[in-house]
Amino acid sequence: MRPDSDSAAQALLSLPVILVSIVIGLITLIALWKLFTKAGEHGWAAIIPFYDVYVQFRVAGFNPWLFLLLLVPLVNVILLIVVQYRIGIAFGKSPLWSIFLMVILPTIGLLILGFGSATYDRSRIA
């Protein structure tokens, strides 16, 4: 009888973490939708797995098929950092802002870009 009560307690304790994760995921999805719209892309692309990353590569000024390099270990981490950095630059943010809010705290960075006054200009990253 003891293992069942331990499992139930663990499940109950993990519930807040699961709920917070779902909320953060939904907020990120909404921010990405708005960012895509500001960048001239379809907002609904934010809800489709893999295609959202493809569109992020396009917004960052890369050939979108480079997202296949995300399948290569270690290259994927570096490439995602560069993509997020370039998205921040494309919206007129400083390199320090882009590193801090697009790489370290991406949900907050996406919210600021999507709902703030920043405008997308692809020529900033060309």
Phi and psi in radians as a Rosetta constraint file:
Dihedral C 1 N 2 CA 2 C 2 CIRCULARHARMONIC -1.121 0.35
Dihedral N 2 CA 2 C 2 N 3 CIRCULARHARMONIC -0.803 0.35
Dihedral C 2 N 3 CA 3 C 3 CIRCULARHARMONIC -1.055 0.35
Dihedral N 3 CA 3 C 3 N 4 CIRCULARHARMONIC -0.573 0.35
Dihedral C 3 N 4 CA 4 C 4 CIRCULARHARMONIC -1.164 0.35
Dihedral N 4 CA 4 C 4 N 5 CIRCULARHARMONIC -0.731 0.35
Dihedral C 4 N 5 CA 5 C 5 CIRCULARHARMONIC -1.207 0.35
Dihedral N 5 CA 5 C 5 N 6 CIRCULARHARMONIC -0.586 0.35
Dihedral C 5 N 6 CA 6 C 6 CIRCULARHARMONIC -1.151 0.35
Dihedral N 6 CA 6 C 6 N 7 CIRCULARHARMONIC -0.725 0.35
Dihedral C 6 N 7 CA 7 C 7 CIRCULARHARMONIC -1.145 0.35
Dihedral N 7 CA 7 C 7 N 8 CIRCULARHARMONIC -0.702 0.35
Dihedral C 7 N 8 CA 8 C 8 CIRCULARHARMONIC -1.145 0.35
Dihedral N 8 CA 8 C 8 N 9 CIRCULARHARMONIC -0.697 0.35
Dihedral C 8 N 9 CA 9 C 9 CIRCULARHARMONIC -1.153 0.35
Dihedral N 9 CA 9 C 9 N 10 CIRCULARHARMONIC -0.723 0.35
Dihedral C 9 N 10 CA 10 C 10 CIRCULARHARMONIC -1.124 0.35
Dihedral N 10 CA 10 C 10 N 11 CIRCULARHARMONIC -0.709 0.35
Dihedral C 10 N 11 CA 11 C 11 CIRCULARHARMONIC -1.127 0.35
Dihedral N 11 CA 11 C 11 N 12 CIRCULARHARMONIC -0.709 0.35
Dihedral C 11 N 12 CA 12 C 12 CIRCULARHARMONIC -1.153 0.35
Dihedral N 12 CA 12 C 12 N 13 CIRCULARHARMONIC -0.662 0.35
Dihedral C 12 N 13 CA 13 C 13 CIRCULARHARMONIC -1.237 0.35
Dihedral N 13 CA 13 C 13 N 14 CIRCULARHARMONIC -0.484 0.35
Dihedral C 13 N 14 CA 14 C 14 CIRCULARHARMONIC -1.463 0.35
Dihedral N 14 CA 14 C 14 N 15 CIRCULARHARMONIC -0.198 0.35
Dihedral C 14 N 15 CA 15 C 15 CIRCULARHARMONIC -1.019 0.35
Dihedral N 15 CA 15 C 15 N 16 CIRCULARHARMONIC -0.804 0.35
Dihedral C 15 N 16 CA 16 C 16 CIRCULARHARMONIC -1.049 0.35
Dihedral N 16 CA 16 C 16 N 17 CIRCULARHARMONIC -0.668 0.35
Dihedral C 16 N 17 CA 17 C 17 CIRCULARHARMONIC -1.122 0.35
Dihedral N 17 CA 17 C 17 N 18 CIRCULARHARMONIC -0.737 0.35
Dihedral C 17 N 18 CA 18 C 18 CIRCULARHARMONIC -1.123 0.35
Dihedral N 18 CA 18 C 18 N 19 CIRCULARHARMONIC -0.775 0.35
Dihedral C 18 N 19 CA 19 C 19 CIRCULARHARMONIC -1.119 0.35
Dihedral N 19 CA 19 C 19 N 20 CIRCULARHARMONIC -0.749 0.35
Dihedral C 19 N 20 CA 20 C 20 CIRCULARHARMONIC -1.110 0.35
Dihedral N 20 CA 20 C 20 N 21 CIRCULARHARMONIC -0.698 0.35
Dihedral C 20 N 21 CA 21 C 21 CIRCULARHARMONIC -1.102 0.35
Dihedral N 21 CA 21 C 21 N 22 CIRCULARHARMONIC -0.712 0.35
Dihedral C 21 N 22 CA 22 C 22 CIRCULARHARMONIC -1.137 0.35
Dihedral N 22 CA 22 C 22 N 23 CIRCULARHARMONIC -0.757 0.35
Dihedral C 22 N 23 CA 23 C 23 CIRCULARHARMONIC -1.104 0.35
Dihedral N 23 CA 23 C 23 N 24 CIRCULARHARMONIC -0.795 0.35
Dihedral C 23 N 24 CA 24 C 24 CIRCULARHARMONIC -1.090 0.35
Dihedral N 24 CA 24 C 24 N 25 CIRCULARHARMONIC -0.705 0.35
Dihedral C 24 N 25 CA 25 C 25 CIRCULARHARMONIC -1.079 0.35
Dihedral N 25 CA 25 C 25 N 26 CIRCULARHARMONIC -0.746 0.35
Dihedral C 25 N 26 CA 26 C 26 CIRCULARHARMONIC -1.172 0.35
Dihedral N 26 CA 26 C 26 N 27 CIRCULARHARMONIC -0.704 0.35
Dihedral C 26 N 27 CA 27 C 27 CIRCULARHARMONIC -1.106 0.35
Dihedral N 27 CA 27 C 27 N 28 CIRCULARHARMONIC -0.736 0.35
Dihedral C 27 N 28 CA 28 C 28 CIRCULARHARMONIC -1.110 0.35
Dihedral N 28 CA 28 C 28 N 29 CIRCULARHARMONIC -0.712 0.35
Dihedral C 28 N 29 CA 29 C 29 CIRCULARHARMONIC -1.076 0.35
Dihedral N 29 CA 29 C 29 N 30 CIRCULARHARMONIC -0.781 0.35
Dihedral C 29 N 30 CA 30 C 30 CIRCULARHARMONIC -1.119 0.35
Dihedral N 30 CA 30 C 30 N 31 CIRCULARHARMONIC -0.753 0.35
Dihedral C 30 N 31 CA 31 C 31 CIRCULARHARMONIC -1.134 0.35
Dihedral N 31 CA 31 C 31 N 32 CIRCULARHARMONIC -0.705 0.35
Dihedral C 31 N 32 CA 32 C 32 CIRCULARHARMONIC -1.169 0.35
Dihedral N 32 CA 32 C 32 N 33 CIRCULARHARMONIC -0.663 0.35
Dihedral C 32 N 33 CA 33 C 33 CIRCULARHARMONIC -1.022 0.35
Dihedral N 33 CA 33 C 33 N 34 CIRCULARHARMONIC -0.846 0.35
Dihedral C 33 N 34 CA 34 C 34 CIRCULARHARMONIC -1.137 0.35
Dihedral N 34 CA 34 C 34 N 35 CIRCULARHARMONIC -0.698 0.35
Dihedral C 34 N 35 CA 35 C 35 CIRCULARHARMONIC -1.092 0.35
Dihedral N 35 CA 35 C 35 N 36 CIRCULARHARMONIC -0.784 0.35
Dihedral C 35 N 36 CA 36 C 36 CIRCULARHARMONIC -1.050 0.35
Dihedral N 36 CA 36 C 36 N 37 CIRCULARHARMONIC -0.727 0.35
Dihedral C 36 N 37 CA 37 C 37 CIRCULARHARMONIC -1.090 0.35
Dihedral N 37 CA 37 C 37 N 38 CIRCULARHARMONIC -0.760 0.35
Dihedral C 37 N 38 CA 38 C 38 CIRCULARHARMONIC -1.141 0.35
Dihedral N 38 CA 38 C 38 N 39 CIRCULARHARMONIC -0.506 0.35
Dihedral C 38 N 39 CA 39 C 39 CIRCULARHARMONIC -1.516 0.35
Dihedral N 39 CA 39 C 39 N 40 CIRCULARHARMONIC 0.055 0.35
Dihedral C 39 N 40 CA 40 C 40 CIRCULARHARMONIC 1.476 0.35
Dihedral N 40 CA 40 C 40 N 41 CIRCULARHARMONIC 0.268 0.35
Dihedral C 40 N 41 CA 41 C 41 CIRCULARHARMONIC -1.803 0.35
Dihedral N 41 CA 41 C 41 N 42 CIRCULARHARMONIC 2.975 0.35
Dihedral C 41 N 42 CA 42 C 42 CIRCULARHARMONIC -1.303 0.35
Dihedral N 42 CA 42 C 42 N 43 CIRCULARHARMONIC 2.239 0.35
Dihedral C 42 N 43 CA 43 C 43 CIRCULARHARMONIC -1.131 0.35
Dihedral N 43 CA 43 C 43 N 44 CIRCULARHARMONIC -0.601 0.35
Dihedral C 43 N 44 CA 44 C 44 CIRCULARHARMONIC -1.095 0.35
Dihedral N 44 CA 44 C 44 N 45 CIRCULARHARMONIC -0.268 0.35
Dihedral C 44 N 45 CA 45 C 45 CIRCULARHARMONIC -1.091 0.35
Dihedral N 45 CA 45 C 45 N 46 CIRCULARHARMONIC -0.371 0.35
Dihedral C 45 N 46 CA 46 C 46 CIRCULARHARMONIC -1.171 0.35
Dihedral N 46 CA 46 C 46 N 47 CIRCULARHARMONIC -0.389 0.35
Dihedral C 46 N 47 CA 47 C 47 CIRCULARHARMONIC -1.665 0.35
Dihedral N 47 CA 47 C 47 N 48 CIRCULARHARMONIC -0.044 0.35
Dihedral C 47 N 48 CA 48 C 48 CIRCULARHARMONIC -1.803 0.35
Dihedral N 48 CA 48 C 48 N 49 CIRCULARHARMONIC 2.023 0.35
Dihedral C 48 N 49 CA 49 C 49 CIRCULARHARMONIC -1.012 0.35
Dihedral N 49 CA 49 C 49 N 50 CIRCULARHARMONIC 2.525 0.35
Dihedral C 49 N 50 CA 50 C 50 CIRCULARHARMONIC 1.276 0.35
Dihedral N 50 CA 50 C 50 N 51 CIRCULARHARMONIC -0.757 0.35
Dihedral C 50 N 51 CA 51 C 51 CIRCULARHARMONIC -1.182 0.35
Dihedral N 51 CA 51 C 51 N 52 CIRCULARHARMONIC -0.578 0.35
Dihedral C 51 N 52 CA 52 C 52 CIRCULARHARMONIC -1.112 0.35
Dihedral N 52 CA 52 C 52 N 53 CIRCULARHARMONIC -0.651 0.35
Dihedral C 52 N 53 CA 53 C 53 CIRCULARHARMONIC -1.210 0.35
Dihedral N 53 CA 53 C 53 N 54 CIRCULARHARMONIC -0.694 0.35
Dihedral C 53 N 54 CA 54 C 54 CIRCULARHARMONIC -0.985 0.35
Dihedral N 54 CA 54 C 54 N 55 CIRCULARHARMONIC -0.792 0.35
Dihedral C 54 N 55 CA 55 C 55 CIRCULARHARMONIC -1.203 0.35
Dihedral N 55 CA 55 C 55 N 56 CIRCULARHARMONIC -0.646 0.35
Dihedral C 55 N 56 CA 56 C 56 CIRCULARHARMONIC -1.064 0.35
Dihedral N 56 CA 56 C 56 N 57 CIRCULARHARMONIC -0.674 0.35
Dihedral C 56 N 57 CA 57 C 57 CIRCULARHARMONIC -1.105 0.35
Dihedral N 57 CA 57 C 57 N 58 CIRCULARHARMONIC -0.690 0.35
Dihedral C 57 N 58 CA 58 C 58 CIRCULARHARMONIC -1.133 0.35
Dihedral N 58 CA 58 C 58 N 59 CIRCULARHARMONIC -0.763 0.35
Dihedral C 58 N 59 CA 59 C 59 CIRCULARHARMONIC -1.108 0.35
Dihedral N 59 CA 59 C 59 N 60 CIRCULARHARMONIC -0.618 0.35
Dihedral C 59 N 60 CA 60 C 60 CIRCULARHARMONIC -1.334 0.35
Dihedral N 60 CA 60 C 60 N 61 CIRCULARHARMONIC -0.069 0.35
Dihedral C 60 N 61 CA 61 C 61 CIRCULARHARMONIC 1.525 0.35
Dihedral N 61 CA 61 C 61 N 62 CIRCULARHARMONIC 0.203 0.35
Dihedral C 61 N 62 CA 62 C 62 CIRCULARHARMONIC -1.652 0.35
Dihedral N 62 CA 62 C 62 N 63 CIRCULARHARMONIC 2.820 0.35
Dihedral C 62 N 63 CA 63 C 63 CIRCULARHARMONIC -1.127 0.35
Dihedral N 63 CA 63 C 63 N 64 CIRCULARHARMONIC 2.132 0.35
Dihedral C 63 N 64 CA 64 C 64 CIRCULARHARMONIC -1.047 0.35
Dihedral N 64 CA 64 C 64 N 65 CIRCULARHARMONIC -0.412 0.35
Dihedral C 64 N 65 CA 65 C 65 CIRCULARHARMONIC -1.290 0.35
Dihedral N 65 CA 65 C 65 N 66 CIRCULARHARMONIC -0.153 0.35
Dihedral C 65 N 66 CA 66 C 66 CIRCULARHARMONIC -1.125 0.35
Dihedral N 66 CA 66 C 66 N 67 CIRCULARHARMONIC -0.286 0.35
Dihedral C 66 N 67 CA 67 C 67 CIRCULARHARMONIC -1.099 0.35
Dihedral N 67 CA 67 C 67 N 68 CIRCULARHARMONIC -0.287 0.35
Dihedral C 67 N 68 CA 68 C 68 CIRCULARHARMONIC -1.155 0.35
Dihedral N 68 CA 68 C 68 N 69 CIRCULARHARMONIC -0.374 0.35
Dihedral C 68 N 69 CA 69 C 69 CIRCULARHARMONIC -1.188 0.35
Dihedral N 69 CA 69 C 69 N 70 CIRCULARHARMONIC -0.205 0.35
Dihedral C 69 N 70 CA 70 C 70 CIRCULARHARMONIC -1.179 0.35
Dihedral N 70 CA 70 C 70 N 71 CIRCULARHARMONIC -0.230 0.35
Dihedral C 70 N 71 CA 71 C 71 CIRCULARHARMONIC -1.364 0.35
Dihedral N 71 CA 71 C 71 N 72 CIRCULARHARMONIC -0.200 0.35
Dihedral C 71 N 72 CA 72 C 72 CIRCULARHARMONIC -1.618 0.35
Dihedral N 72 CA 72 C 72 N 73 CIRCULARHARMONIC 2.101 0.35
Dihedral C 72 N 73 CA 73 C 73 CIRCULARHARMONIC -1.030 0.35
Dihedral N 73 CA 73 C 73 N 74 CIRCULARHARMONIC 2.556 0.35
Dihedral C 73 N 74 CA 74 C 74 CIRCULARHARMONIC 1.272 0.35
Dihedral N 74 CA 74 C 74 N 75 CIRCULARHARMONIC -0.726 0.35
Dihedral C 74 N 75 CA 75 C 75 CIRCULARHARMONIC -1.131 0.35
Dihedral N 75 CA 75 C 75 N 76 CIRCULARHARMONIC -0.639 0.35
Dihedral C 75 N 76 CA 76 C 76 CIRCULARHARMONIC -1.081 0.35
Dihedral N 76 CA 76 C 76 N 77 CIRCULARHARMONIC -0.702 0.35
Dihedral C 76 N 77 CA 77 C 77 CIRCULARHARMONIC -1.152 0.35
Dihedral N 77 CA 77 C 77 N 78 CIRCULARHARMONIC -0.819 0.35
Dihedral C 77 N 78 CA 78 C 78 CIRCULARHARMONIC -1.122 0.35
Dihedral N 78 CA 78 C 78 N 79 CIRCULARHARMONIC -0.754 0.35
Dihedral C 78 N 79 CA 79 C 79 CIRCULARHARMONIC -1.139 0.35
Dihedral N 79 CA 79 C 79 N 80 CIRCULARHARMONIC -0.711 0.35
Dihedral C 79 N 80 CA 80 C 80 CIRCULARHARMONIC -1.139 0.35
Dihedral N 80 CA 80 C 80 N 81 CIRCULARHARMONIC -0.643 0.35
Dihedral C 80 N 81 CA 81 C 81 CIRCULARHARMONIC -1.099 0.35
Dihedral N 81 CA 81 C 81 N 82 CIRCULARHARMONIC -0.770 0.35
Dihedral C 81 N 82 CA 82 C 82 CIRCULARHARMONIC -1.145 0.35
Dihedral N 82 CA 82 C 82 N 83 CIRCULARHARMONIC -0.716 0.35
Dihedral C 82 N 83 CA 83 C 83 CIRCULARHARMONIC -1.102 0.35
Dihedral N 83 CA 83 C 83 N 84 CIRCULARHARMONIC -0.841 0.35
Dihedral C 83 N 84 CA 84 C 84 CIRCULARHARMONIC -1.094 0.35
Dihedral N 84 CA 84 C 84 N 85 CIRCULARHARMONIC -0.703 0.35
Dihedral C 84 N 85 CA 85 C 85 CIRCULARHARMONIC -1.052 0.35
Dihedral N 85 CA 85 C 85 N 86 CIRCULARHARMONIC -0.816 0.35
Dihedral C 85 N 86 CA 86 C 86 CIRCULARHARMONIC -1.197 0.35
Dihedral N 86 CA 86 C 86 N 87 CIRCULARHARMONIC -0.539 0.35
Dihedral C 86 N 87 CA 87 C 87 CIRCULARHARMONIC -1.129 0.35
Dihedral N 87 CA 87 C 87 N 88 CIRCULARHARMONIC -0.754 0.35
Dihedral C 87 N 88 CA 88 C 88 CIRCULARHARMONIC -1.061 0.35
Dihedral N 88 CA 88 C 88 N 89 CIRCULARHARMONIC -0.754 0.35
Dihedral C 88 N 89 CA 89 C 89 CIRCULARHARMONIC -1.121 0.35
Dihedral N 89 CA 89 C 89 N 90 CIRCULARHARMONIC -0.722 0.35
Dihedral C 89 N 90 CA 90 C 90 CIRCULARHARMONIC -1.086 0.35
Dihedral N 90 CA 90 C 90 N 91 CIRCULARHARMONIC -0.444 0.35
Dihedral C 90 N 91 CA 91 C 91 CIRCULARHARMONIC -1.645 0.35
Dihedral N 91 CA 91 C 91 N 92 CIRCULARHARMONIC 0.208 0.35
Dihedral C 91 N 92 CA 92 C 92 CIRCULARHARMONIC 1.456 0.35
Dihedral N 92 CA 92 C 92 N 93 CIRCULARHARMONIC 0.299 0.35
Dihedral C 92 N 93 CA 93 C 93 CIRCULARHARMONIC -1.582 0.35
Dihedral N 93 CA 93 C 93 N 94 CIRCULARHARMONIC 2.741 0.35
Dihedral C 93 N 94 CA 94 C 94 CIRCULARHARMONIC -1.275 0.35
Dihedral N 94 CA 94 C 94 N 95 CIRCULARHARMONIC 2.808 0.35
Dihedral C 94 N 95 CA 95 C 95 CIRCULARHARMONIC -1.027 0.35
Dihedral N 95 CA 95 C 95 N 96 CIRCULARHARMONIC -0.692 0.35
Dihedral C 95 N 96 CA 96 C 96 CIRCULARHARMONIC -1.138 0.35
Dihedral N 96 CA 96 C 96 N 97 CIRCULARHARMONIC -0.750 0.35
Dihedral C 96 N 97 CA 97 C 97 CIRCULARHARMONIC -1.048 0.35
Dihedral N 97 CA 97 C 97 N 98 CIRCULARHARMONIC -0.800 0.35
Dihedral C 97 N 98 CA 98 C 98 CIRCULARHARMONIC -1.086 0.35
Dihedral N 98 CA 98 C 98 N 99 CIRCULARHARMONIC -0.753 0.35
Dihedral C 98 N 99 CA 99 C 99 CIRCULARHARMONIC -1.126 0.35
Dihedral N 99 CA 99 C 99 N 100 CIRCULARHARMONIC -0.834 0.35
Dihedral C 99 N 100 CA 100 C 100 CIRCULARHARMONIC -1.235 0.35
Dihedral N 100 CA 100 C 100 N 101 CIRCULARHARMONIC -0.857 0.35
Dihedral C 100 N 101 CA 101 C 101 CIRCULARHARMONIC -1.669 0.35
Dihedral N 101 CA 101 C 101 N 102 CIRCULARHARMONIC -0.283 0.35
Dihedral C 101 N 102 CA 102 C 102 CIRCULARHARMONIC -1.754 0.35
Dihedral N 102 CA 102 C 102 N 103 CIRCULARHARMONIC -0.434 0.35
Dihedral C 102 N 103 CA 103 C 103 CIRCULARHARMONIC -1.785 0.35
Dihedral N 103 CA 103 C 103 N 104 CIRCULARHARMONIC -0.818 0.35
Dihedral C 103 N 104 CA 104 C 104 CIRCULARHARMONIC -1.483 0.35
Dihedral N 104 CA 104 C 104 N 105 CIRCULARHARMONIC -0.722 0.35
Dihedral C 104 N 105 CA 105 C 105 CIRCULARHARMONIC -2.199 0.35
Dihedral N 105 CA 105 C 105 N 106 CIRCULARHARMONIC 1.189 0.35
Dihedral C 105 N 106 CA 106 C 106 CIRCULARHARMONIC -1.118 0.35
Dihedral N 106 CA 106 C 106 N 107 CIRCULARHARMONIC -0.585 0.35
Dihedral C 106 N 107 CA 107 C 107 CIRCULARHARMONIC -1.106 0.35
Dihedral N 107 CA 107 C 107 N 108 CIRCULARHARMONIC -0.756 0.35
Dihedral C 107 N 108 CA 108 C 108 CIRCULARHARMONIC -1.164 0.35
Dihedral N 108 CA 108 C 108 N 109 CIRCULARHARMONIC -0.752 0.35
Dihedral C 108 N 109 CA 109 C 109 CIRCULARHARMONIC -1.070 0.35
Dihedral N 109 CA 109 C 109 N 110 CIRCULARHARMONIC -0.751 0.35
Dihedral C 109 N 110 CA 110 C 110 CIRCULARHARMONIC -1.124 0.35
Dihedral N 110 CA 110 C 110 N 111 CIRCULARHARMONIC -0.681 0.35
Dihedral C 110 N 111 CA 111 C 111 CIRCULARHARMONIC -1.098 0.35
Dihedral N 111 CA 111 C 111 N 112 CIRCULARHARMONIC -0.760 0.35
Dihedral C 111 N 112 CA 112 C 112 CIRCULARHARMONIC -1.133 0.35
Dihedral N 112 CA 112 C 112 N 113 CIRCULARHARMONIC -0.763 0.35
Dihedral C 112 N 113 CA 113 C 113 CIRCULARHARMONIC -1.205 0.35
Dihedral N 113 CA 113 C 113 N 114 CIRCULARHARMONIC -0.735 0.35
Dihedral C 113 N 114 CA 114 C 114 CIRCULARHARMONIC -1.229 0.35
Dihedral N 114 CA 114 C 114 N 115 CIRCULARHARMONIC -0.713 0.35
Dihedral C 114 N 115 CA 115 C 115 CIRCULARHARMONIC -1.869 0.35
Dihedral N 115 CA 115 C 115 N 116 CIRCULARHARMONIC -0.075 0.35
Dihedral C 115 N 116 CA 116 C 116 CIRCULARHARMONIC -1.514 0.35
Dihedral N 116 CA 116 C 116 N 117 CIRCULARHARMONIC -2.947 0.35
Dihedral C 116 N 117 CA 117 C 117 CIRCULARHARMONIC -1.576 0.35
Dihedral N 117 CA 117 C 117 N 118 CIRCULARHARMONIC -0.012 0.35
Dihedral C 117 N 118 CA 118 C 118 CIRCULARHARMONIC -1.104 0.35
Dihedral N 118 CA 118 C 118 N 119 CIRCULARHARMONIC 2.458 0.35
Dihedral C 118 N 119 CA 119 C 119 CIRCULARHARMONIC -2.005 0.35
Dihedral N 119 CA 119 C 119 N 120 CIRCULARHARMONIC 2.583 0.35
Dihedral C 119 N 120 CA 120 C 120 CIRCULARHARMONIC -1.475 0.35
Dihedral N 120 CA 120 C 120 N 121 CIRCULARHARMONIC 2.262 0.35
Dihedral C 120 N 121 CA 121 C 121 CIRCULARHARMONIC -2.452 0.35
Dihedral N 121 CA 121 C 121 N 122 CIRCULARHARMONIC 1.838 0.35
Dihedral C 121 N 122 CA 122 C 122 CIRCULARHARMONIC -1.119 0.35
Dihedral N 122 CA 122 C 122 N 123 CIRCULARHARMONIC -0.416 0.35
Dihedral C 122 N 123 CA 123 C 123 CIRCULARHARMONIC -1.183 0.35
Dihedral N 123 CA 123 C 123 N 124 CIRCULARHARMONIC -0.287 0.35
Dihedral C 123 N 124 CA 124 C 124 CIRCULARHARMONIC -1.204 0.35
Dihedral N 124 CA 124 C 124 N 125 CIRCULARHARMONIC -0.393 0.35
Dihedral C 124 N 125 CA 125 C 125 CIRCULARHARMONIC -1.923 0.35
Dihedral N 125 CA 125 C 125 N 126 CIRCULARHARMONIC -0.003 0.35
